Amino acid sequence: VRITVASDSSEALATRIEQGAPGDVFLSADTRNPERLVDGGFAAGDPVAFATNSLAVIVPADNPAKLASPADLARPGVLVIAAGEGVPITGYASELVANLARQPGYPAGFADAYAANVATREASVRAVVAKLELGEGDAGIVYRTDAVASTGVRPLEVPDSANVTATYAGLVLKESPNPSAAAAFLAWMAGPGGREVLGPLGFGPAP
C-alpha cells in the first residue's frame, strides 16, 4: 500500500472533503470534524480515536517580551498569535484559558485580557508556530507536539491541573476507492503500531 499524505488544518481538510476532494482516510486533531463528516454522509463508519495530545504555551526562543508564565498572556501589550475560529486548537485553547483563569494567582479578568491581546488569527497551528519562530508575536497556544518539534520556540510551564487533553480521531471516507486498505490503516493508527510511531513524537494513547 502506498500512502499519500495531504496535510492542512482539520477544518480545512473536512471542507475539502465536503467539496468533493478524493481520499481514503481523514485524520483530525479533534472529534468534532470527523463527526461533522459522519453527519454529512461522507464517512463509511464511526470516528475512531487514535491519539491524544496536550497543549503548550510557547514564546519565541529568545522570549523578547520576557514572559515568565502563562499568566503573562494577559499582560497589556503582549501580542498573542492564535488560530482561526474553525481550527480545532482554538476550542482547546479557549478551554485552557478558562482553566487558567481559575488558577490561584492569575489576575482577575484573565480570559478577557487574553482575548484583547490576540493580534492575529492564523489558518493552522503550524502557521502560529511559524510566526513565533520569526518573532512576529510574543506568545501562542499550540499542541505540545508542535512545541517539541520546533527549535525556534520554547514552552512556558502550564499547570497540569489546567491543561487540556485533545483527542485525535479519524475515519474511512465513504467514497474511498480502497476501503479495505483504508480501514486497515486506520486500525493500525489506533493500535499498538500507531502508538509505537506517535508515542516518541509526544502523542499520548487514545482514550
ABEGO torsion letter per residue (X at the ends): XBBBBBBBBAAAAAAAAAAGBBEABBBBABAAAAAAAAAAGABAEBBBBABBBBBBBBBBAAGAAGBABAAAAABBGBBBBBBBAABAAAAAAAAAAAAAAABBGBBBGAAAAAAAABABBBABAAAAAAAAAAGABABBBBBAAAAAABAABBBBBBBAAABBBBBBBBBBBAABABAAAAAAAAAAAABAAAAAAAAAAGBBBBX
